[in-house]
Amino acid sequence: MSFALLTIGVLYAILLLALHVGNLKLKSFESTSEMGPASSIVATKFTVIIPFRNEEHRILPLLQSINGLKFPKSSFEVLFVDDDSIDASVSLISENLNPTIDFQILKNKRVSKSPKKDAITLAIANSKYEWILTTDADCELNENWLETYSNFIAIENPSLICGPVNYKSNGSFLHAFQQLDALSLQWVGMGSFGLFKPMLANGANMAYSKKFFMDLDGFVGNNGIASGDDIFMLEKAKKENPEGVRILKNRNAIVTTQPENLWANIINQRVRWASKTKSVDNSFSKTIGLLVFLANAIIIAGIFWVLFYPFMLRDVLIYFMLKLVLDVMVLYRSAGFFKVRLGFISVVKSAVVYPLITVAVVINSLRGNYIWKGRNF
């Protein structure tokens, strides 16, 4: 056990060091004022796609943030795609969205095992503009979101863009845990881009040109998997045009999403994320996932080991404390970019809970099914 703790601990430290280097190499995009907002606005028009299902209790902040976007209303449209909602989501959109905004509510057409991919494909087929931006119904958009993307496209000429995502928190541990988890994932994702090995994307904040989507044949080849509209698109894009796959590191591009309010939903959400892993052709991503799992699972194993060999308690505690120090460094680096204030107690509590969540997610993933939005997958 001591050898396992040492080996996994060293490999985990090397991984975090490599990702730290990647984050240092990744430069923030400054939405330059020298080119002037007008020139970028003329150059780029957007179709914003938002699939939704039964979001009446979470969609209002999104609608308010769309109303507050500082971007010419003639330069974007919003396509909502209703995936068989049985609540008041549709009426809330019509009643609360500024009527001067060009928007439609489309009815999803299920043609595959992935409702969200079907929704995005349908919306793209009905879109007016060349650049597609996807987000989720439980998100909030920065008022400069579209302008920042517009400037980035005009300056960097990308094919696909991954944007930053943060979680809201009401201060409860349940919310804080999700925010901390998101901060770590964002840090890993940015680090992977800095190492030129992009491995994470989030459909809550993602953009690509319509032509590029068509060139990639959309979601063909992976629409038999319910989740993964973002990751599979990223993997396809890397093979087609690796230099055109970029990440937009700018605070004005941050999309904020609402956390889940039940631990069961958190586990189901992460099982959904994990369900696509075996189908992703990315050995770098799988290696990191395996190492992160081992780094957490060995804490659980160590606790059981100590029950039979109490003298191992010191080694397990040393491993846990060193891992905690490394994780805290990661979180504070990521929190600095997102301007999130971290509570040290929440960080420590998350360090205790995270191994349990990780093992629970892996065990549930092996079952091959999960529940999401009231459906079994």
Secondary structure, DSSP 8 states (H G I E B T S, - for coil): -HHHHHHHHHHHHHHHHHHHHHHHHS------SSS-HHHHHHH--EEEEEEESS-TTTSHHHHHHHHT--S-GGGEEEEEEE-S--SSHHHHHHHHS-TTSEEEEEE----SS-HHHHHHHHHHHT--SSEEEE--TTEEE-TTHHHHHHHHHHHH--SEEE--EEE---SSHHHHHHHHHHHHHHHHHHHHHHTT------TTSEEEEHHHHHHTTTTTTTTTSSS-HHHHHHHHHHHH-GGGEEE---GGG-EEE---SSHHHHHHHHHHHHTTGGG---HHHHHHHHHHHHHHHHHHHHHHHHHH-GGGHHHHHHHHHHHHHHHHHHHHHHHHHHT----HHHHHHHHHHHHHHHHHHHHHHHHT--EETTEE-
